[in-house]
């Protein structure tokens, strides 16, 4: 497996981002404005103001509007993730980072001026509305179960449905709504751009979840007779599922990048603890039970970094990297959870308190094993590919 290296340009940007996160952002981690549903709007605004002054706002998109390659983006997003507040501060967080990527790929110039430019400037947040309540038989890991419907009415579309786990819906200015626009054996869907807040898009509740790093939390949203003009269709009608694949592979890889930074930080904290705390007459790290856990962390972190860079390199060839991103998401999410868990174990009682960011990173990484597709769904998808490839070889007489 050949793993390419990031460029000097991306290393320089990443170094600036890391310096900003360590010196400016980390001291905010104990701020009372960091609550169970994410940092408050005024804290987001304050951090982003400092990011602009430091020249690290939206660092993966250059001043001329061009996007760093995925491999370059990986170098930058890893550093932004050294604090749960880092991606919020420098505008590399989910779902905005993925939504900016999608808009940059398929948005029209008019749409991008209206919806993308405020996101890139860090003056607006967005929400991606695809997931639906399981209790209503809606789409989750299987997008083909989409229940939300959009019906054409002249130059407008009328959208009705309910969405859930919509990250950042509360406080968002830009919405991307996925709705069914076709019936029959092959489900069809379309993406629509929506100005938020909107009276026809109502937040019913913000869910209490294990994670707490994303502004606005994760909401359940009712879409009730929402009317949008034809010019708010993102891309082509009935191509929503295809566009979702354009967005989802890079977006799930971006999660890997950011939380690799968080797990790296946890390891730093646990290492500091193990090399200063004594028990039974010697430093904790000198007890094999502790030292070996930290050694295992190094292995998992290095393997995760290599997989992220490998998958980024595949995406940079123009491939959708569907299988590669599934493999990377499974391997990295599980590895980083092991790292976060070991860090808590090394730190003992202090590791499970809010006195250290390790506890929050553990919660965030645990949620990541479900978000952007549970581990088991990705393995199921990979197993289908293995079967399909094997049967093709057999039919060709090559196996």
VENLINCOR-V640091 format. One record per residue. PHI is phi as a letter, one per 20 degrees, with the letter a starting at -180 (999 if undefined). PSI is psi as a letter, one per 20 degrees, with the letter a starting at -180 (* if undefined). Layout:
# VENLINCOR-V640091
phi->[PHI & PHI]
psi->[PSI & PSI]
This chain:
# VENLINCOR-V640091
phi->[999 & e & d & f & d & f & e & f & g & f & f & f & f & f & f & f & f & f & f & f & f & f & e & d & e & g & f & e & f & e & f & f & e & e & d & f & d & n & f & f & f & f & f & g & f & f & f & f & f & f & f & f & f & e & m & c & f & l & f & e & d & f & g & e & n & f & e & g & f & f & f & f & g & g & g & f & f & g & f & f & e & f & c & g & e & g & f & f & f & d & m & d & e & e & e & f & f & f & f & f & f & f & f & f & e & c & f & f & g & f & f & f & f & f & d & e & g & f & f & f & f & m & e & b & c & c & c & d & d & c & f & c & f & f & f & d & m & e & f & c & f & d & f & f & e & g & d & f & c & c & d & f & c & m & e & c & c & d & d & c & r & c & d & b & l & e & f & m & g & f & n & f & d & c & c & d & d & e & c & f & c & b & d & o & f & d & f & c & b & c & e & c & e & c & f & c & f & b & f & e & d & d & f & e & a & d & f & e & d & f & e & b & d & d & g & n & m & c & d & e & c & d & d & c & l & f & d & c & f & g & f & e & f & e & m & d & f & m & d & f & f & f & f & f & f & f & e & f & f & f & f & f & f & f & g & g & f & f & f & f & f & f & f & f & f & g & f & g & f & f & f & f & f & f & d & c & e & d & b & l & n & b & g & g & f & f & e & g & g & e & g & f & f & f & f & f & g & g & f & f & f & f & f & f & f & f & f & g & f & f & f & g & f & f & g & f & e & o & f & f & l & f & f & f & f & f & g & f & f & f & f & f & f & f & f & f & f & f & f & f & f & f & f & f & f & f & e & m & g & f & f & d & d & f & f & c & f & g & f & f & f & g & f & f & f & f & f & f & f & d & f & m & n & g & g & f & f & f & f & f & f & f & f & f & f & g & f & f & f & f & f & f & f & f & f & e & m & d & b]
psi->[o & p & o & r & q & r & r & h & g & h & g & g & g & h & g & g & g & g & g & g & g & h & h & g & g & h & i & i & h & j & p & i & i & o & a & h & k & r & q & r & h & h & g & g & g & g & g & h & g & h & h & g & h & i & k & k & p & l & i & i & p & r & h & j & i & q & p & q & r & h & h & g & h & g & h & g & h & g & h & h & j & i & q & h & i & g & h & g & g & j & l & j & r & q & j & g & g & h & h & h & g & g & h & h & g & i & q & r & h & g & g & h & h & g & h & g & g & h & g & h & i & j & i & q & r & r & q & o & n & g & q & r & p & h & i & j & k & r & p & d & i & n & h & i & j & p & h & p & q & p & p & p & n & c & j & r & q & p & p & p & a & p & q & r & k & o & p & j & h & o & i & q & h & p & q & o & p & p & q & p & j & q & r & a & h & o & q & q & q & q & p & p & p & p & p & q & q & p & h & i & n & p & o & h & q & p & q & o & r & h & r & k & i & p & p & i & b & p & q & p & p & p & o & o & l & p & p & q & q & h & i & j & p & o & b & q & q & j & j & h & h & g & h & h & h & h & g & h & g & h & g & h & h & h & g & g & g & g & i & h & g & g & h & g & g & g & h & g & g & h & g & g & g & h & j & h & p & q & p & k & j & r & q & h & h & i & p & h & h & g & h & h & g & h & g & h & g & g & g & h & g & g & h & g & g & g & g & g & h & g & h & g & h & g & h & i & i & i & q & h & l & g & g & g & h & g & g & g & g & g & g & g & g & h & g & h & g & g & g & h & g & h & g & g & g & h & i & b & h & h & i & j & r & j & i & q & i & g & g & g & h & g & g & g & h & g & h & h & i & g & q & k & o & q & g & h & g & h & h & g & g & h & h & g & g & g & g & g & h & g & h & g & g & g & h & i & k & j & *]
